[in-house]
Amino acid sequence: MRRIVPAAVLAVACVALIFAPGPRRLADDSACSVRATVVEVDNSSLQLHGFLEFGTQHLMVRLPDGRVVPAENELRAQMELDKKFKVGDSALVVVPADDKEEGALVARDHWRTGWCIALFGAFCVLLCVFGGWTGAKALFSFAFSCLAVWKLLIPLVLRGWHASTVSFLTVACLTGVIMYLVAGWSRKAFAAFAGSMLGVAASLALAHLVARVMHVNGATMPYAQQLLYSGYPFLDLQDVFIGAIVLASSGAVMDLGMDISAGVCEVKLHNASLGFRELFLSGLRIGRAVVGTMTTTLLLAYSGGYIALLMVFAAQGTRLFDILSSTLVSAELVKTLVGSFGLVLVAPFTAFVSAAVFSKASSDVKR
């Protein structure tokens, strides 16, 4: 029961979040999207400008009810947004709810829902087969994390709540749930949670300071300007950017916190006579062994998202000082270094809390 009840409670929480109201809609879209099969393509209206195409792609698509109707696909010479269809493709077509509007329908994008579901299903099976009951609990925590971000963090920020504060509280909630789900109601979970949150708090404070000193306004985030013009001009993009830093680095912080707490727990389990000093030094040594690879993980994760930008700088022969002063690169540096700063601090924080908690344990250190 001690293993099943927490997972059951988390499952109920996930169901409750699914039915919770989402972000407030500023427009009521009466149209719906359906899967359609492209049966005919007309590219005569497309114009080639260098590597990019511009114009309208005229399609004939077969709807689920069997009707073959015209549809249009607008190409705007934007590689990151444009899509091009060929005969046999599955398209996501916008159909008016009343189905009375004349003219061609709009082909919004390629239909990818089936592949997404299949990939997620394969991930769930692999996680449960490999991890067993622990994998199943990890799956619950994964689902809860996604729902908490979509149904709690985003709606609250869009309603005008302080973005960095909401992000910190969301991370605290997720960290507590995941720690206690993995380690149970134990000293190990408490030490991991406390050390992780101390590191996240340090990251939050440093992010506020560095973002203002380096004049990083948050507009470098994708679709930031579009968000403001979508009916949310009151949003503080810099605060949203800071919240994103806290959220992005929280996963690595949780990993390191649990590694150190579990390590100190095992040390105490095998030698119950160890006191605070010995356990603290053991936690520091464990942290030193892990923190190097974890900070590199953050660096590679962030730099991978902007590899094309770095390649442009290299191709143009841009000087290092100019690269570091670039708005986009500065924003990524703030993300990487602030996240790494908090990650490094998690090691001594968790080692200290773990030593304080486990040094008082005499017989059953897992309680």
Legacy VTK file of the C-alpha trace (Angstrom):
# vtk DataFile Version 3.0
C-alpha trace
ASCII
DATASET POLYDATA
POINTS 367 float
0.000 0.000 0.000
2.867 2.395 0.715
4.008 1.920 -2.884
0.588 2.025 -4.539
-1.146 4.872 -2.682
1.266 7.687 -3.760
1.072 6.585 -7.392
-2.723 6.398 -7.186
-2.906 9.888 -5.683
-0.675 11.220 -8.445
-2.834 9.523 -11.079
-5.921 11.211 -9.614
-4.066 14.544 -9.662
-3.229 14.019 -13.351
-6.882 13.327 -14.164
-7.936 16.442 -12.241
-5.432 18.562 -14.188
-6.680 17.151 -17.485
-10.191 18.461 -16.748
-8.955 21.739 -15.246
-9.550 24.845 -17.416
-6.636 25.727 -19.656
-5.301 29.133 -20.709
-7.922 31.802 -21.312
-8.863 32.066 -24.971
-8.911 35.514 -26.538
-10.705 34.253 -29.650
-13.288 31.567 -30.265
-12.215 29.509 -33.259
-15.352 27.918 -34.676
-13.350 25.859 -37.178
-12.097 22.351 -36.541
-9.138 20.430 -37.925
-9.468 17.005 -39.522
-7.089 14.568 -41.145
-7.312 14.552 -44.948
-5.405 12.754 -47.703
-3.816 14.801 -50.480
-4.968 13.395 -53.837
-3.856 16.166 -56.206
-1.209 18.921 -56.095
-0.848 22.054 -58.241
2.445 23.950 -57.780
2.004 26.305 -60.740
1.483 29.342 -58.480
4.713 28.856 -56.535
7.708 31.086 -57.196
11.273 30.167 -56.314
13.394 32.896 -54.665
16.838 31.437 -54.069
16.336 28.536 -51.677
12.823 29.612 -50.711
9.417 29.219 -52.306
6.642 31.777 -52.180
3.012 31.574 -53.228
-0.005 29.273 -52.936
0.010 25.526 -53.345
-3.393 24.358 -54.597
-4.489 20.954 -53.332
-7.339 18.528 -53.689
-7.855 16.573 -50.477
-10.117 13.693 -49.469
-11.938 14.313 -46.178
-12.847 11.520 -43.709
-16.408 11.474 -45.060
-15.109 10.675 -48.570
-15.610 14.079 -50.176
-12.824 15.484 -52.359
-12.570 19.250 -51.873
-10.019 21.969 -52.739
-7.563 23.235 -50.162
-4.789 25.815 -50.186
-1.359 25.892 -48.609
0.320 29.297 -48.310
4.123 29.421 -48.504
5.679 32.650 -47.184
9.375 31.999 -47.877
9.966 31.081 -44.224
11.691 27.716 -43.959
10.884 27.268 -40.269
7.143 27.700 -40.892
6.471 26.665 -44.490
5.396 23.141 -45.416
4.929 21.570 -48.825
2.620 18.672 -49.638
2.772 15.916 -52.232
0.228 13.362 -53.368
-0.406 10.744 -50.686
0.509 12.973 -47.711
-1.786 13.236 -44.715
-2.676 16.873 -44.077
-4.318 18.637 -41.158
-7.094 20.610 -42.860
-9.153 23.367 -41.226
-12.874 22.810 -41.809
-15.459 25.454 -40.763
-17.809 24.207 -38.050
-20.926 25.110 -40.046
-19.370 23.711 -43.249
-21.120 26.483 -45.239
-18.201 28.720 -46.181
-17.393 28.765 -49.858
-13.915 28.480 -51.318
-10.955 26.275 -50.614
-10.120 24.950 -47.185
-6.813 25.660 -45.473
-4.136 22.988 -45.154
-2.618 23.898 -41.809
0.194 21.361 -41.562
1.198 17.743 -41.972
-0.775 15.315 -39.805
1.616 14.051 -37.142
-0.712 13.095 -34.301
-0.601 9.366 -35.020
3.171 9.245 -35.015
3.315 11.284 -31.797
0.926 8.866 -30.076
2.860 5.855 -31.363
6.188 7.290 -30.209
4.814 8.157 -26.782
3.265 4.702 -26.465
6.584 3.046 -27.322
8.303 5.244 -24.731
5.775 4.229 -22.073
6.195 0.524 -22.841
10.001 0.754 -22.807
10.004 2.702 -19.546
7.688 0.244 -17.801
9.462 -2.865 -19.162
12.902 -1.601 -18.203
12.026 0.166 -14.956
9.193 -2.008 -13.691
7.199 -0.349 -10.920
9.782 2.431 -10.674
9.356 3.083 -14.389
5.588 3.235 -13.977
5.982 5.820 -11.213
8.370 7.784 -13.413
5.698 7.738 -16.124
3.165 9.209 -13.699
5.620 11.940 -12.722
6.317 12.641 -16.401
2.611 13.078 -17.125
2.114 15.199 -14.010
5.008 17.477 -15.008
3.555 18.066 -18.479
0.100 18.788 -17.089
1.411 21.069 -14.341
3.242 23.229 -16.888
0.296 23.346 -19.317
-2.596 23.613 -16.864
-0.997 25.574 -14.003
2.119 27.501 -14.970
1.072 28.800 -18.389
-2.520 29.870 -17.477
-1.339 31.677 -14.329
1.400 33.560 -16.191
-1.039 34.527 -18.958
-3.369 35.915 -16.298
-0.641 38.288 -15.131
0.967 36.385 -12.281
4.685 36.903 -11.667
6.264 34.462 -14.130
9.488 33.711 -12.258
7.633 33.203 -8.964
5.076 30.878 -10.580
7.908 28.945 -12.246
9.708 28.574 -8.913
6.567 27.340 -7.158
5.825 24.928 -10.022
9.362 23.558 -9.825
8.991 23.201 -6.052
5.748 21.260 -6.524
7.230 19.005 -9.208
10.412 18.436 -7.222
8.491 17.457 -4.110
6.176 15.119 -5.987
8.973 13.423 -7.918
11.323 13.096 -4.938
8.736 11.574 -2.630
7.335 9.382 -5.394
10.784 7.943 -6.117
12.180 7.725 -2.591
8.994 7.561 -0.518
8.342 9.536 2.648
11.915 9.316 3.895
14.933 11.296 5.015
16.486 10.661 1.619
13.600 12.365 -0.175
13.591 15.297 2.236
17.329 15.899 1.877
17.135 15.701 -1.908
14.171 18.079 -1.984
15.696 20.621 0.391
19.080 20.663 -1.339
17.500 20.942 -4.787
15.255 23.825 -3.818
18.129 25.723 -2.228
19.982 25.420 -5.527
16.915 26.508 -7.535
16.426 29.517 -5.234
20.056 30.523 -5.782
19.566 30.204 -9.554
16.449 32.359 -9.401
18.194 35.138 -7.477
21.232 35.058 -9.772
19.043 35.045 -12.900
17.267 38.226 -11.777
20.615 39.917 -11.175
22.427 38.790 -14.322
19.478 39.378 -16.666
19.329 43.018 -15.588
23.080 43.580 -15.609
23.477 42.063 -19.097
20.287 43.728 -20.440
18.683 40.452 -21.523
15.046 41.387 -22.084
13.617 37.979 -22.965
12.616 38.952 -26.503
15.082 36.336 -27.788
12.617 33.585 -26.888
10.837 32.158 -29.940
7.416 33.742 -30.590
7.908 36.294 -27.779
6.851 39.215 -29.954
3.905 37.262 -31.344
2.793 36.546 -27.781
2.677 40.255 -26.959
0.637 41.033 -30.066
-1.741 38.127 -29.359
-3.422 40.070 -26.584
-0.871 39.935 -23.763
1.056 43.241 -23.935
1.250 43.337 -20.122
3.622 40.354 -19.934
7.143 41.009 -18.650
9.267 39.061 -21.133
12.353 39.360 -18.961
10.530 37.756 -16.047
9.203 35.018 -18.339
12.772 34.434 -19.525
13.988 34.108 -15.928
11.203 31.649 -15.165
12.212 29.625 -18.213
15.782 29.399 -16.873
14.543 28.027 -13.558
12.241 25.540 -15.269
14.847 24.359 -17.792
17.552 23.642 -15.226
15.290 22.024 -12.614
15.549 18.522 -14.091
19.336 18.378 -13.794
19.099 19.900 -10.310
16.709 17.150 -9.185
19.007 14.452 -10.590
22.037 15.766 -8.738
20.127 16.296 -5.497
18.828 12.727 -5.488
22.270 11.309 -6.422
23.951 12.979 -3.456
21.150 12.228 -0.989
21.026 8.566 -2.022
24.818 8.328 -1.808
24.965 9.742 1.709
22.097 7.442 2.696
24.047 4.387 1.503
27.187 5.531 3.306
25.253 5.905 6.546
23.494 2.582 5.994
26.808 0.713 5.795
28.459 2.604 8.640
25.971 3.896 11.192
28.705 5.357 13.400
29.576 8.161 10.954
28.794 11.674 12.147
27.953 14.953 10.443
31.472 15.809 9.283
32.182 12.453 7.666
28.804 12.345 5.935
29.164 15.923 4.710
32.589 15.214 3.204
31.227 12.052 1.574
28.380 14.056 0.040
30.841 16.635 -1.299
32.973 13.940 -2.903
29.913 12.402 -4.554
28.873 15.837 -5.781
32.303 16.558 -7.278
32.167 13.305 -9.208
28.771 14.085 -10.743
28.644 17.854 -11.150
31.212 17.966 -13.972
29.139 15.853 -16.325
25.881 17.535 -15.299
27.108 21.042 -16.143
28.357 19.762 -19.492
24.906 18.264 -20.056
23.331 21.701 -19.638
25.882 23.282 -21.970
25.280 20.737 -24.723
21.502 20.917 -24.320
21.412 24.682 -24.680
24.045 24.965 -27.411
22.325 22.244 -29.430
19.274 24.466 -29.784
21.342 27.236 -31.373
23.849 25.217 -33.363
22.715 26.865 -36.622
23.379 30.332 -35.184
26.864 29.292 -34.076
27.534 27.917 -37.562
26.490 31.264 -39.081
28.944 33.089 -36.833
31.692 30.655 -37.786
30.934 30.982 -41.520
30.984 34.782 -41.322
34.210 34.865 -39.339
32.633 36.817 -36.485
35.068 37.685 -33.699
34.625 36.074 -30.295
33.993 39.386 -28.536
31.266 40.245 -31.030
29.705 36.802 -30.580
29.607 37.176 -26.801
27.959 40.595 -27.134
25.253 39.276 -29.452
21.769 39.424 -27.947
20.945 35.815 -28.787
24.271 34.418 -27.591
24.139 36.487 -24.397
20.708 35.081 -23.617
21.961 31.524 -24.090
25.022 32.236 -21.966
22.790 33.492 -19.178
20.693 30.322 -19.410
23.716 28.029 -19.379
25.812 29.754 -16.727
22.978 30.581 -14.338
21.648 27.033 -14.608
25.131 25.627 -14.070
25.711 27.979 -11.141
22.618 26.655 -9.383
23.578 23.099 -10.284
27.002 23.453 -8.686
25.472 24.925 -5.522
23.077 21.999 -5.204
26.009 19.714 -4.367
27.123 21.424 -1.112
23.541 22.300 -0.164
22.343 18.704 -0.503
25.495 17.334 1.134
24.927 19.636 4.113
21.239 18.802 4.489
21.872 15.087 3.992
24.637 15.070 6.595
22.442 16.957 9.060
19.509 14.594 8.499
21.335 11.260 8.410
23.763 12.027 11.238
20.772 11.976 13.582
19.615 8.581 12.302
20.791 5.635 14.351
19.147 2.443 13.142
16.745 2.895 10.223
18.215 5.665 8.075
15.479 5.354 5.442
12.804 6.710 7.738
LINES 1 368
367 0 1 2 3 4 5 6 7 8 9 10 11 12 13 14 15 16 17 18 19 20 21 22 23 24 25 26 27 28 29 30 31 32 33 34 35 36 37 38 39 40 41 42 43 44 45 46 47 48 49 50 51 52 53 54 55 56 57 58 59 60 61 62 63 64 65 66 67 68 69 70 71 72 73 74 75 76 77 78 79 80 81 82 83 84 85 86 87 88 89 90 91 92 93 94 95 96 97 98 99 100 101 102 103 104 105 106 107 108 109 110 111 112 113 114 115 116 117 118 119 120 121 122 123 124 125 126 127 128 129 130 131 132 133 134 135 136 137 138 139 140 141 142 143 144 145 146 147 148 149 150 151 152 153 154 155 156 157 158 159 160 161 162 163 164 165 166 167 168 169 170 171 172 173 174 175 176 177 178 179 180 181 182 183 184 185 186 187 188 189 190 191 192 193 194 195 196 197 198 199 200 201 202 203 204 205 206 207 208 209 210 211 212 213 214 215 216 217 218 219 220 221 222 223 224 225 226 227 228 229 230 231 232 233 234 235 236 237 238 239 240 241 242 243 244 245 246 247 248 249 250 251 252 253 254 255 256 257 258 259 260 261 262 263 264 265 266 267 268 269 270 271 272 273 274 275 276 277 278 279 280 281 282 283 284 285 286 287 288 289 290 291 292 293 294 295 296 297 298 299 300 301 302 303 304 305 306 307 308 309 310 311 312 313 314 315 316 317 318 319 320 321 322 323 324 325 326 327 328 329 330 331 332 333 334 335 336 337 338 339 340 341 342 343 344 345 346 347 348 349 350 351 352 353 354 355 356 357 358 359 360 361 362 363 364 365 366
